[in-house]
Amino acid sequence: MRGYSREIKGLLAKARESALLAVETYNRPTATFRSGAYIVLMCIAWTSLFHGIFRKRKVAPYYRKPGSSRFQKIDGDNRAWELTECLKQFYRDQNPSSRANVEFFVRLRNKFEHRSFPQLDSEIFGECQAFLMNFEELLCAEFGERVALKTGLVFALQFSKSLSPAQSTAMTHNSHRQFQKVKEFVDNYRSSLSQEVQSDMNLNPA
């Protein structure tokens, strides 16, 4: 990747590696925290990609102190923009379906943080696929086809129609009420989208 600074190269390497780990984790046949782990890793991938894009555009993706040109600090390091702020700075007043997709997962990630809902995997597969496709599309648009992942997200092969003991245990440990709250969040998110966004294949290609 000639022409880019060491910092940008490092951010792109982190973005690509996080995305590949996300796909690997999702497609692992024995995974029970499939969607949760995938979402966390893809959020890291998106954040690193945005930081790389901002650095390429000579924009420092850090919070500044109010009324000052100095950056805020956390443990001695500049306080970097989190994914929500990256979306605001990158898209501004534009609201494409790719932005809605990432915003959906930022909110869903917080719900997965202390819980596991394997029942939700099939419910959000389309959005998960779009999460990856949109990432690779932006990656290639900004840095060229040479950095493409050239991979896809597919349903992991199952060796049995029945749930494994680990999967059954994971589902037992999640109350029906908690799952219904998250399922309601997913349904509300979908119904809140405009017809134009809903019909965009970048949102849910499944």
Summary of the structure (lengths in Angstrom):
residues: 206
radius of gyration: 18.3
end to end distance: 33.1
largest distance: 60.7
contacts: 581
relative contact order: 0.16
helix: 60%
strand: 4%
